[in-house]
Amino acid sequence: MCDSINYKLFINGAWRLGRNGADLPFLNPATEHEFGRVAVASASDLDDALTSAQVSLLQWSNTPAEERGALLIRAARILKGKIDIAAAALSTEQGKTLAEAKGEYARAVEMLEWNGTHAGKLSAPVPIDEKRMIVPEAIGVVAAFTPWNYPAVLNARKLGASIAAGCPVILKAAEETPSAGVYMIEALQEAGIPPGVVSLVFGNPPMISKHLLASPVVRALSFTGSTPVGKQLAKIAAGNLQRCVLELGGHSPVIVFEDADLSKAAWAISEYKFECAGQSCNAPSRILVARSIYREFLAKLVRAAEKIRVGAPDDPETDMGPMANARRIEAMERLTKDAVDRGAKVETGGRRIGRAGFYWAPTILSNVHPESEVLREEPFGPILTVAPFDTIEEAVEEANDTEYGLASYFFTESPEIQKRMIRSLVAGAVSMNHLKGVSADAPNAGVKQSGYGYEGGVEGVRAFQNLKLVNGVKAVSVA
């Protein structure tokens, strides 16, 4: 796999350096010091990955789905046995706390296990009537691209569904958090996955994406990342009519109604928001509060945010580690300054912490002007805006007034308001009286500029299958 901390590519069943010998550094965001390097894939390396994936397709797609599932379950158990060391590497590379990293790997194990357990059922023929049935078949080679914020769980989500469906996968993992891809592939390799079924590449993201998607070998694209990049990839994929699953940006509202449990809501919002230093597409970013309780709730939310202990990610007393890179610090500074220049009040935070490391204080802004960048641009960091509303109609309008539609949240005990919010909020996921991440057994998707296609659950596997309609058959076994 690696010598010291020098991560390699994995192509055609073997770990190797890139053919051009190039590599890239990655930093510890708590110290800003380089502590490892990752190999860079050349066009020749990518061609090797495409060739090996194409060669493996027939064998892997014809491997009984139960065997594919059993391999994923073995890989999940292997990965589970390495959680402590894998989580420590992820925490050092990304900046999330060690507890958060362990929790993420637990979710990754769950992803692999769920897809493994359901692989057989989801590849079985589905009867329509006495003379018709649907036969699920692997769509072909998948190109998967994952970001640095939740690399372990997102690698597992894309790999698990694709492999269960019978598809070889070329995974372009994040160069800033390479160990998550390495540990995932190691687990699959140890579980016995055949050469070519999975490849792991790092390098120049635009070059890799253009090269892979230019190949007709690739039949599906799965990408998690920003909306602008997702749009660019979708345009490239259109050239070969490659199916796309795009999980893109978010700017999630939370509506707090006057009958809500204010202490519970403030604690839940603060805990979920400041996980991974707010670097989550599903994290809440715009809080809308009934005017009658606005001041009381704002005070509770500020107190909750001020209790967040910011520090070294390997310190068990730390609640929030550093942000992942200097780019996010620059964004926090820019968004905060713009809001304050337009009249916003910094209720707490609003500043960088310390001179070393990418630390930013949990930040709450009030009196934010509607034209402020923080209300239009996905903040992707530990910044919350809070504003009052007077009517339900106003709250819904403000909540939906964004180009994004990934997740929405609300707090109320009223059954009528609950029904109305479920119908009215425009988002791929709506949560009531709690905030929670995406589980392995449920489909997840965005609407509007937050993407399309499903990840997770039955729909997540179906994304990598063609559903062949078979007519004129009766009791024919094709399993």
Secondary structure, DSSP 8 states (H G I E B T S, - for coil): -BSSSEE-EEETTEEE--TT--EEEEEETTTTEEEEEEE---HHHHHHHHHHHHHHHHHHHHS-HHHHHHHHHHHHHHHHTTHHHHHHHHHHHH---HHHHHHHHHHHHHHHHHHHHHHHHHHS-EEEETTEEEEEEE--EEEEE--SSSHHHHHHHHHHHHHHHT--EEEE--TTSHHHHHHHHHHHHHHT--TTSEEEE-S-HHHHHHHHHTSTTEEEEEEES-HHHHHHHHHHHHTTT-EEEEE----EEEEE-TTS-HHHHHHHHHHHHTGGGG--TTSEEEEEEEGGGHHHHHHHHHHHHHT--B--TT-TT-SB---SSHHHHHHHHHHHHHHHHTT-EEEE--SEESSSS-EE--EEEES--TT-HHHHS---SSEEEEEEESSHHHHHHHHH-SS--SEEEEE---HHHHHHHHHH--SSEEEESS-----TTS-B---GGGEES-BSHHHHHHTTEEEEEEES-SS----
